[in-house]
């Protein structure tokens, strides 16, 4: 199957987080456009997650450690680790989840 990102309608999964989502049998990709100041509350999930900052500055707390990430930074989040985040500027992020993030379908 082929996708064109410009043809995917974004979904606002959380306030300020507009995601273009692609799901396969084993993986979900979320191409986020994040409004400045938008926050993801602390949470955890069974999915392994890889976060890639494409644009902007994103403050991210993983397992109690807070850092600010910039374009080109990649963070690997192991399953069940608590994490949260806040967009310090407007951001573009790519999250990859495995297995598929069913609640984002």
N, C-alpha and C positions, 0 to 999 in steps of 0.2 A: 504494500500500500504506500502511496505517496501523499505528502502533505505540502501545502504552501502556507507558510506562517501568516501571510497577509490575508488569507481566506478564513482563518480560524477566528471565531467570535470569542472575545475575552469574557471570562466569568469573574465576578468579584467574589472571591472565596472568603476573604476577610475584609473588613473595612480598609480601603486604600490599597488592596492587593488585587490587581487585575491580571488574571492568568490566561494565557493561551495554552490549552492542555492537549497533550498527545498521549494516548494510552496504547500499550501493546500487551501481549499476554503476560509479560514479566516485569515491565518497566513503565513508569510514567515520567513524562517531561513536562515541566511547568515553566513557561516563559513569562516571567512576571514584569509588569510595569507597576512600580510602587510609588505612591504619593509620599512626598516629604512628610515626616512625622508619623507615618503609619507604623503601627506596632503589631508584632506577633507575640501573644502572651506565652509564658513558659509552658511547654508541653513536651510530650515524647510520643513516639509511635514505633510500631514494629518494623517499619521500613528503614533500610539503610538509605541515607540521603547524601547527595553531593551537591553543594551549593557553589555556583560560579557567579562572581560579581562581574557584570558586563559594563555597567555605567553607575556612577555615583559613589556615595560613601554609606556603608551599611554597618551599624553597630550590632554585633552578634555575640550572644552569651551561650557558651557550650559547656555544660557540666560545671557551672559556676565561674568560668573564665571569660571575661568580656574583652573583646578587641574590636577595633574598627577596621573594616575590610574595604579595599579599593579595587578598581578595575583590574582584572587578571588574577585576583585572588580566588583560591578554591579551598573549600572546607569540606572535609569528610565527616559525616555525623553517623556514628554507629547506631544500630537499632537500640531503642529504649533509653538513650541518653537525653536528659532534659536540655532544652534549648529555647531561646527566645531571640527576638531581633527588633530593630528599629531603623527606619530609613532616616538618616541624617540629612540627606538631600533626595531629590527624586532619583530613583534607582531603576535599573534593569538588572534582573537576576535570572539565572537559569537554575532550577532545581531538578535533579534526577532522582527518582525514587525506585527502589526495588525491594520487594515485589511491587506490583502495580498499586497505586494509591486509589483504592476503590472508592473512597468517599469523595474524591474529586471528579468522578465520572459525571 
